[in-house]
């Protein structure tokens, strides 16, 4: 029997981030004052110089016709120069490939480097994209854990689950989504030593310009002896404030760039050249990411200050766009089976949209995006919700209602 789409993509992979965001939109259309802490799309404006450069090229009839499946040559050169200047790497445009965001780059790399006979190793909690791309590649996803008490990599789980024979790719995400952890150089060094050139290591650096307390270091610079297995993925979506412009890139060994170029010649054709040209200006703009980092660090610290002791305990973020709340004991005490039910109740009762941890391999927990101008008000609403004596009564009533609705369906 032919394999069906239901076999390939089970319903439990549906991205609840978008489900909750859309449910929030329904309430907003009904007149409710809902604060969305769901998708990592910053509310801060696009840098003016970037926008001006895009608009200028949009009016040039010759420029808009430029097609480069692997990315605009000027942008690829600028990305290489930026990494060499900022981080002390030694890469060239031949190592760079551009796509419509980093997500399709992950999909293509997973399919290129893995398959049904291989395993892809990802951190847990994880960004949902990693698990989905592993499924698309037909590979088995294995996990190494991030200790949520210390925010450190559980090296025992890494050693236990890495296989020199079966693991074809290891993913490192730092700063991490959803935890906000930063993988230290000592941890990264140990991970590379365990891998020992038997697999590629894909470093998701999309939050590298939103470090709250430390400077970012890329393995391309600090581990030159591992350049032949190191892949870096990044994007202009986050610190550079251009989520919907969909321009991302990878820096990788030249032979992999050549393979991806062929894939993109057939499946991508091109990324908008005008948007790409604007990204060159973004690389020259240090002020915008620094301002965003200051704002989000303040919001992260406010989250920790206000929600500590409420029962859904925040993990203090070290960087990135998100705060994670640990709610296992709170759910058990208040009658919620998982964070899916909890997130919906918060939306209905507190009018705050958050993301269930089921998206990230943390089924009892929640993720909050810092991306709302009224973020602190959202945190105050959550504090009131978590400390309200009426929550347990609501939870029991909600649970009965949903069980009945499920039985009728």
RODO-2510 file (C-alpha; in nm, 4 decimals, decimal comma):
residues 409
     n   res          X          Y          Z
     1     x     0,0000     0,0000     0,0000
     2     x     0,1389     0,3435    -0,0870
     3     x     0,2437     0,5555     0,2077
     4     x    -0,0069     0,8334     0,2778
     5     x     0,0538     1,1826     0,4085
     6     x    -0,1023     1,0755     0,7393
     7     x     0,1725     0,8191     0,7770
     8     x     0,4395     1,0800     0,7087
     9     x     0,3118     1,3738     0,9127
    10     x     0,1096     1,2668     1,2185
    11     x    -0,1317     1,5208     1,3598
    12     x     0,0711     1,5601     1,6772
    13     x     0,3294     1,7519     1,4721
    14     x     0,0881     2,0370     1,4036
    15     x     0,2608     2,3533     1,5238
    16     x     0,0555     2,4685     1,8236
    17     x     0,2277     2,8074     1,8081
    18     x     0,0198     2,8881     1,5011
    19     x    -0,2927     2,7235     1,6420
    20     x    -0,2845     2,9440     1,9536
    21     x    -0,1958     3,2509     1,7495
    22     x    -0,4991     3,1938     1,5251
    23     x    -0,7276     3,1305     1,8231
    24     x    -0,6072     3,4624     1,9658
    25     x    -0,6967     3,6338     1,6386
    26     x    -1,0508     3,4967     1,6650
    27     x    -1,0913     3,6509     2,0096
    28     x    -0,9408     3,9796     1,8925
    29     x    -1,1909     3,9973     1,6069
    30     x    -1,4650     3,9487     1,8661
    31     x    -1,3380     4,2555     2,0518
    32     x    -1,1248     4,0932     2,3216
    33     x    -0,8020     4,2623     2,4355
    34     x    -0,5693     3,9669     2,3776
    35     x    -0,1922     3,9952     2,4165
    36     x    -0,0072     3,7563     2,1850
    37     x     0,3204     3,6117     2,3175
    38     x     0,3299     3,3416     2,0525
    39     x     0,5383     3,3909     1,7363
    40     x     0,8928     3,5276     1,7480
    41     x     0,8194     3,8270     1,5239
    42     x     0,9597     4,1386     1,6848
    43     x     0,7358     4,4423     1,7185
    44     x     1,0370     4,6707     1,6678
    45     x     1,0478     4,8347     1,3229
    46     x     1,2657     4,7262     1,0343
    47     x     1,5852     4,9369     1,0189
    48     x     1,5241     5,2403     0,7951
    49     x     1,8396     5,2004     0,5856
    50     x     1,7482     4,8402     0,5061
    51     x     1,4004     4,9357     0,3928
    52     x     1,5319     5,2249     0,1839
    53     x     1,7744     4,9971     0,0028
    54     x     1,5006     4,7430    -0,0722
    55     x     1,2640     5,0097    -0,2057
    56     x     1,5361     5,1548    -0,4251
    57     x     1,6026     4,8183    -0,5881
    58     x     1,2323     4,7395    -0,6268
    59     x     1,2058     5,0323    -0,8690
    60     x     1,4940     4,9032    -1,0822
    61     x     1,3462     4,6829    -1,3603
    62     x     1,6802     4,5175    -1,4327
    63     x     1,7626     4,4394    -1,0719
    64     x     1,4303     4,2710    -0,9966
    65     x     1,5067     4,0186    -1,2731
    66     x     1,8308     3,8922    -1,1161
    67     x     1,8079     3,5200    -1,0435
    68     x     2,0687     3,3346    -0,8370
    69     x     1,9474     3,0043    -0,6860
    70     x     2,2378     2,9994    -0,4376
    71     x     2,1902     3,3656    -0,3394
    72     x     2,2846     3,7096    -0,4670
    73     x     2,6653     3,7225    -0,5115
    74     x     2,6893     4,0559    -0,3302
    75     x     2,5031     3,9209    -0,0276
    76     x     2,7017     3,5980    -0,0111
    77     x     3,0222     3,8009    -0,0170
    78     x     2,8877     4,0373     0,2505
    79     x     2,7905     3,7460     0,4785
    80     x     3,1380     3,5941     0,4502
    81     x     3,3005     3,9325     0,5166
    82     x     3,0725     3,9919     0,8168
    83     x     3,1553     3,6587     0,9811
    84     x     3,5262     3,7087     0,9146
    85     x     3,5188     4,0612     1,0566
    86     x     3,2889     4,0024     1,3533
    87     x     3,3897     3,6550     1,4651
    88     x     3,7369     3,5983     1,3194
    89     x     3,6381     3,3171     1,0845
    90     x     3,8071     3,2338     0,7571
    91     x     3,5225     3,1697     0,5137
    92     x     3,4492     3,2835     0,1605
    93     x     3,1392     3,3355    -0,0512
    94     x     3,1943     2,9818    -0,1833
    95     x     3,0932     2,8558     0,1637
    96     x     2,7687     3,0566     0,1743
    97     x     2,4244     2,9695     0,0442
    98     x     2,1085     3,1826     0,0780
    99     x     1,7465     3,0707     0,0962
   100     x     1,4058     3,2015     0,2010
   101     x     1,4852     3,1869     0,5713
   102     x     1,6835     2,9218     0,7558
   103     x     1,3923     2,6744     0,7787
   104     x     1,4195     2,5448     0,4179
   105     x     1,7948     2,5248     0,4650
   106     x     1,7377     2,2859     0,7544
   107     x     1,4953     2,0811     0,5464
   108     x     1,7429     2,0532     0,2571
   109     x     2,0427     1,9742     0,4775
   110     x     1,8524     1,7050     0,6680
   111     x     1,7450     1,5421     0,3424
   112     x     2,0928     1,5714     0,1939
   113     x     2,2802     1,4252     0,4890
   114     x     2,0362     1,1737     0,6319
   115     x     1,7726     0,9150     0,5464
   116     x     1,5886     0,6094     0,6799
   117     x     1,9082     0,4299     0,7791
   118     x     2,0443     0,7270     0,9754
   119     x     1,9748     0,9260     1,2909
   120     x     1,9668     1,3012     1,3491
   121     x     2,0512     1,4132     1,7011
   122     x     1,8727     1,7217     1,8358
   123     x     1,8557     1,8997     2,1718
   124     x     1,5530     1,8502     2,3961
   125     x     1,3621     2,0758     2,4516
   126     x     1,3917     2,1378     2,0792
   127     x     1,2660     2,3782     1,8171
   128     x     0,9836     2,1935     1,6405
   129     x     1,1410     2,2437     1,2967
   130     x     1,4173     1,9950     1,3790
   131     x     1,1801     1,7093     1,4517
   132     x     0,9640     1,7846     1,1488
   133     x     1,2642     1,7962     0,9131
   134     x     1,3948     1,4677     1,0511
   135     x     1,0566     1,3101     0,9754
   136     x     1,0614     1,4544     0,6225
   137     x     1,4063     1,3048     0,5675
   138     x     1,2813     0,9662     0,6874
   139     x     1,5481     0,9691     0,9582
   140     x     1,5127     0,8754     1,3234
   141     x     1,5357     1,1676     1,5647
   142     x     1,7413     1,1038     1,8768
   143     x     1,7864     1,3481     2,1617
   144     x     2,0348     1,4915     2,4033
   145     x     1,8885     1,6803     2,6956
   146     x     1,9277     2,0353     2,8191
   147     x     1,9149     2,0304     3,2008
   148     x     1,6407     2,2808     3,2796
   149     x     1,7736     2,3439     3,6311
   150     x     2,1236     2,4421     3,5172
   151     x     2,0645     2,5176     3,1450
   152     x     2,3670     2,2985     3,0719
   153     x     2,3969     2,0211     2,8152
   154     x     2,3465     1,6769     2,9712
   155     x     2,6646     1,5190     2,8385
   156     x     2,5668     1,1748     2,9614
   157     x     2,2595     1,1819     2,7380
   158     x     2,4740     1,3089     2,4498
   159     x     2,7245     1,0241     2,4828
   160     x     2,4514     0,7682     2,5336
   161     x     2,2520     0,8622     2,2244
   162     x     2,5260     0,9546     1,9782
   163     x     2,6175     0,6694     1,7451
   164     x     2,9304     0,6935     1,5256
   165     x     2,7691     0,4406     1,2904
   166     x     2,4161     0,5828     1,2661
   167     x     2,4234     0,9518     1,3585
   168     x     2,4743     1,1563     1,0437
   169     x     2,3965     1,5018     1,1855
   170     x     2,4024     1,6728     1,5259
   171     x     2,2138     1,9990     1,5860
   172     x     2,3342     2,2610     1,8342
   173     x     2,1065     2,5597     1,9049
   174     x     2,2657     2,8479     2,0966
   175     x     2,1104     3,0678     2,2224
   176     x     1,8420     2,8048     2,2378
   177     x     1,4753     2,8030     2,1494
   178     x     1,2705     2,7575     2,3699
   179     x     1,4991     2,7470     2,6753
   180     x     1,7093     3,0589     2,6132
   181     x     2,0225     2,8679     2,7158
   182     x     2,3706     2,9374     2,5806
   183     x     2,5928     2,6367     2,5031
   184     x     2,9348     2,7082     2,6508
   185     x     3,2580     2,6651     2,4570
   186     x     3,3601     2,3832     2,6918
   187     x     3,0321     2,2014     2,6230
   188     x     3,0663     2,2546     2,2503
   189     x     3,4253     2,1354     2,2544
   190     x     3,3255     1,8154     2,4310
   191     x     3,0418     1,7559     2,1850
   192     x     3,2759     1,7938     1,8888
   193     x     3,5230     1,5565     2,0530
   194     x     3,2517     1,2939     2,0988
   195     x     3,1432     1,3326     1,7359
   196     x     3,5072     1,2957     1,6296
   197     x     3,4435     1,3720     1,2595
   198     x     3,1945     1,0855     1,2217
   199     x     2,8973     1,3219     1,1623
   200     x     2,8268     1,6784     1,0599
   201     x     2,7415     1,9373     1,3270
   202     x     2,4769     2,1961     1,2354
   203     x     2,4912     2,5067     1,4552
   204     x     2,1681     2,7066     1,4590
   205     x     2,2944     3,0600     1,5257
   206     x     1,9744     3,2495     1,4498
   207     x     1,9816     3,4195     1,7938
   208     x     2,3551     3,4903     1,7950
   209     x     2,2996     3,8681     1,8002
   210     x     2,0612     3,8539     2,0962
   211     x     2,3019     3,7422     2,3703
   212     x     2,1975     3,8995     2,7020
   213     x     2,5163     3,8718     2,9072
   214     x     2,8037     3,7220     2,7062
   215     x     2,9657     3,7662     2,3677
   216     x     2,8839     3,5130     2,1002
   217     x     3,1496     3,2770     1,9645
   218     x     3,0961     3,0622     1,6556
   219     x     3,2609     2,7197     1,6194
   220     x     3,3781     2,8312     1,2747
   221     x     3,6282     3,0525     1,4572
   222     x     3,7086     2,8659     1,7779
   223     x     3,7312     2,5125     1,6334
   224     x     3,9064     2,5518     1,2969
   225     x     4,0136     2,1865     1,3161
   226     x     3,6453     2,0939     1,2772
   227     x     3,5656     2,3196     0,9825
   228     x     3,5179     2,0189     0,7554
   229     x     3,2136     1,9001     0,9577
   230     x     3,0762     2,2365     1,0757
   231     x     2,7614     2,3924     0,9317
   232     x     2,6214     2,7250     1,0510
   233     x     2,2619     2,8322     0,9829
   234     x     2,1428     3,1863     1,0423
   235     x     1,8800     3,4358     0,9322
   236     x     1,7894     3,8037     0,9260
   237     x     1,4536     3,7281     1,0907
   238     x     1,5389     3,7884     1,4547
   239     x     1,7938     4,0457     1,5697
   240     x     1,7750     4,2186     1,2317
   241     x     1,3924     4,2417     1,2647
   242     x     1,2883     4,0984     0,9279
   243     x     1,0913     3,7805     0,9966
   244     x     0,8514     3,8113     0,7042
   245     x     1,1199     3,9056     0,4495
   246     x     1,2390     3,5426     0,4588
   247     x     1,6116     3,5637     0,3933
   248     x     1,8370     3,3121     0,5664
   249     x     2,1730     3,1579     0,4965
   250     x     2,4134     2,8807     0,5772
   251     x     2,7928     2,8721     0,5963
   252     x     2,9175     2,5223     0,5274
   253     x     3,1927     2,3137     0,3649
   254     x     3,2184     2,3939    -0,0030
   255     x     3,1165     2,0473    -0,1212
   256     x     2,7887     2,0775     0,0720
   257     x     2,7293     2,4245    -0,0693
   258     x     2,7599     2,2772    -0,4176
   259     x     2,5059     2,0057    -0,3380
   260     x     2,2600     2,2526    -0,1885
   261     x     2,3038     2,4838    -0,4855
   262     x     2,1864     2,2052    -0,7158
   263     x     1,8887     2,1317    -0,4908
   264     x     1,7921     2,4993    -0,4905
   265     x     1,8329     2,5281    -0,8669
   266     x     1,5427     2,2837    -0,8974
   267     x     1,3299     2,3643    -0,5925
   268     x     1,3864     2,7307    -0,5014
   269     x     1,4921     2,9084    -0,8230
   270     x     1,5552     3,2332    -0,6379
   271     x     1,5122     3,4373    -0,3227
   272     x     1,3838     3,7910    -0,3887
   273     x     1,6931     3,9893    -0,4984
   274     x     1,5604     4,3192    -0,3606
   275     x     1,5130     4,1756    -0,0125
   276     x     1,8556     4,0131    -0,0368
   277     x     2,0176     4,3434    -0,1276
   278     x     1,8600     4,5065     0,1763
   279     x     2,0267     4,2467     0,3970
   280     x     2,3675     4,3842     0,2999
   281     x     2,2704     4,7054     0,4780
   282     x     2,1500     4,5009     0,7770
   283     x     2,4970     4,3513     0,8180
   284     x     2,6366     4,7036     0,8569
   285     x     2,3789     4,7939     1,1230
   286     x     2,5037     4,7117     1,4720
   287     x     2,2678     4,9434     1,6589
   288     x     1,9380     4,7689     1,5746
   289     x     2,0311     4,4230     1,7125
   290     x     2,1889     4,5843     2,0199
   291     x     1,8741     4,7857     2,0913
   292     x     1,6555     4,4790     2,0504
   293     x     1,8805     4,2819     2,2834
   294     x     1,8547     4,5467     2,5551
   295     x     1,4747     4,5493     2,5309
   296     x     1,4401     4,1710     2,5350
   297     x     1,6909     4,1240     2,8164
   298     x     1,4795     4,3607     3,0270
   299     x     1,1658     4,1618     2,9422
   300     x     1,3394     3,8344     3,0248
   301     x     1,4428     3,9672     3,3640
   302     x     1,0918     4,1000     3,4305
   303     x     0,9540     3,7535     3,3542
   304     x     1,1861     3,5917     3,6060
   305     x     1,1119     3,8548     3,8699
   306     x     0,7321     3,8451     3,8392
   307     x     0,6639     3,4762     3,7750
   308     x     0,9102     3,3121     4,0142
   309     x     0,7116     3,1555     4,2971
   310     x     0,3819     3,1379     4,1064
   311     x     0,4029     2,7618     4,0508
   312     x     0,4811     2,7919     3,6789
   313     x     0,8473     2,8680     3,7268
   314     x     1,0444     3,0677     3,4671
   315     x     1,3831     2,9544     3,3395
   316     x     1,5993     3,2700     3,3329
   317     x     1,6885     3,3232     2,9665
   318     x     2,0498     3,3928     2,8691
   319     x     1,9600     3,5081     2,5181
   320     x     1,7080     3,4820     2,2373
   321     x     1,3425     3,5734     2,1987
   322     x     1,1707     3,3497     2,4539
   323     x     1,1086     3,2611     2,8153
   324     x     1,0135     2,9084     2,9181
   325     x     0,7881     2,8277     3,2131
   326     x     0,8052     2,4928     3,3914
   327     x     0,4509     2,3932     3,4822
   328     x     0,4538     2,0182     3,5573
   329     x     0,3629     2,0466     3,9256
   330     x     0,1219     2,3329     3,8620
   331     x    -0,0663     2,1317     3,5992
   332     x    -0,0935     1,8319     3,8288
   333     x    -0,2222     2,0470     4,1135
   334     x    -0,4831     2,2198     3,8967
   335     x    -0,6097     1,9342     3,6845
   336     x    -0,4548     2,0073     3,3427
   337     x    -0,3425     1,7055     3,1434
   338     x    -0,0799     1,8982     2,9438
   339     x     0,0273     2,2447     2,8393
   340     x    -0,2167     2,2338     2,5460
   341     x    -0,5110     2,2518     2,7857
   342     x    -0,3303     2,5037     3,0059
   343     x    -0,2484     2,7357     2,7147
   344     x    -0,6092     2,7375     2,5961
   345     x    -0,7389     2,8131     2,9427
   346     x    -0,4917     3,1004     2,9796
   347     x    -0,6097     3,2385     2,6461
   348     x    -0,9755     3,2140     2,7408
   349     x    -0,9436     3,3430     3,0968
   350     x    -0,6427     3,5803     3,0976
   351     x    -0,6527     3,6806     2,7290
   352     x    -0,2841     3,6037     2,6887
   353     x    -0,1748     3,3747     2,4044
   354     x     0,1234     3,1527     2,4853
   355     x     0,2693     2,8435     2,3182
   356     x     0,2296     2,4918     2,4639
   357     x     0,5509     2,3070     2,5363
   358     x     0,4134     2,0134     2,3375
   359     x     0,5733     2,1894     2,0375
   360     x     0,9160     2,1512     2,1944
   361     x     0,9230     1,8104     2,3602
   362     x     0,8288     1,9640     2,6965
   363     x     0,4600     1,8670     2,7205
   364     x     0,3860     2,0277     3,0563
   365     x     0,5591     2,3604     2,9967
   366     x     0,4927     2,6916     2,8195
   367     x     0,6907     2,9254     2,5947
   368     x     0,6472     3,3029     2,5895
   369     x     0,7768     3,5255     2,3082
   370     x     0,9148     3,8625     2,4179
   371     x     0,7730     4,0161     2,0982
   372     x     0,4948     4,2436     2,2188
   373     x     0,5129     4,6127     2,3113
   374     x     0,2784     4,5324     2,6025
   375     x     0,4805     4,2299     2,7113
   376     x     0,5101     4,3287     3,0777
   377     x     0,1328     4,3674     3,0961
   378     x     0,1039     4,0148     2,9618
   379     x     0,3347     3,8898     3,2368
   380     x     0,1276     4,0706     3,4980
   381     x    -0,1853     3,8981     3,3637
   382     x    -0,0097     3,5615     3,3827
   383     x     0,0963     3,6261     3,7405
   384     x    -0,2636     3,7040     3,8312
   385     x    -0,3823     3,3912     3,6508
   386     x    -0,1306     3,1584     3,8181
   387     x    -0,1951     3,2956     4,1665
   388     x    -0,5763     3,3082     4,1385
   389     x    -0,7681     3,0698     4,3638
   390     x    -1,0322     3,0365     4,0896
   391     x    -0,7957     2,8576     3,8508
   392     x    -0,8423     2,5118     3,9974
   393     x    -1,2218     2,5444     3,9728
   394     x    -1,1929     2,6612     3,6108
   395     x    -0,9552     2,3774     3,5296
   396     x    -1,1928     2,1126     3,6603
   397     x    -1,4867     2,2669     3,4748
   398     x    -1,2864     2,3051     3,1525
   399     x    -1,1707     1,9466     3,1720
   400     x    -1,5292     1,8200     3,2042
   401     x    -1,6447     2,0376     2,9135
   402     x    -1,3692     1,9180     2,6817
   403     x    -1,4163     1,5531     2,7662
   404     x    -1,7855     1,5867     2,6815
   405     x    -1,7095     1,7686     2,3587
   406     x    -1,4599     1,5001     2,2596
   407     x    -1,7154     1,2260     2,3275
   408     x    -1,9747     1,3972     2,1092
   409     x    -1,7213     1,4340     1,8269
***
